[in-house]
């Protein structure tokens, strides 16, 4: 495995290395993390997998309001999460808030999807961090609930707090990067970090993304952040100057 090395990006020096599996290894507040192409964050030393904003049953929520979407988002999201768990065999899984799209989503789960969620807690810790969409937490599913938790020197919460927050790992904002290229641009979900805090991309199939140059991100970072844009099987480190607005 390649050692982390100082690399200039976004006009500043960041420590990161590309892993053979396509993940991007870096540090957040001194803690080494792996940014995976799935959109999950992996803490190898703690064998902990972190995913944000699954928004399960978003499709059925929209359908109830007359906007018909293919009702397969929960299945697809769980497929991807189970693939990460099968590959990494985590001792703990942290669901970083907005796991459900609304407070009635759990009741709309298909029986087999509910069974798959129950299976996530078999043989490991399953921690549900409370988000703004699922403030009641799970009602009939196993696992622990928390407003936030601290692990490996990092603070995990759903919504980023205002201003610089060293050690914070959050979701909520669904970051996406529009990367400038010679023939236009490409838009991808992304991680975003200034090496002091990190915001994770939405993991859910229907969750969408907010451009990291949006005003919602202003003031969160102490220096121009690095984006970890999700490609096919690879996370691409992209400096701030290469990012465009929508």
Number of C-alpha atoms within 10 A of each C-alpha: 7 10 12 17 12 13 13 12 20 20 14 15 12 20 18 23 20 20 18 10 11 18 25 23 21 23 19 20 16 14 15 17 18 21 27 24 23 21 26 22 24 23 19 13 10 12 13 21 23 22 24 29 29 26 25 30 28 23 21 22 19 14 14 10 8 9 10 12 14 8 15 15 21 22 18 15 18 20 12 17 21 17 12 17 16 10 8 14 16 20 15 20 23 21 25 29 33 29 28 26 26 19 16 14 20 21 12 13 18 13 9 10 16 15 12 15 17 15 15 20 18 11 11 15 17 23 21 23 24 24 27 16 19 21 15 13 22 18 9 10 15 17 18 14 18 15 15 19 13 12 10 12 12 19 16 25 24 25 20 20 11 12 12 15 16 18 20 22 25 26 26 23 22 23 27 27 29 24 20 16 10 5 6 8 14 12 19 19 26 32 31 26 24 22 23 21 24 28 25 29 33 31 27 28 20 21 18 16 18 22 22 26 17 12 8 13 18 11 11 21 20 15 16 17 26 25 30 29 27 25 17 9 12 20 26 21 20 21 18 21 14 15 23 16 12 12
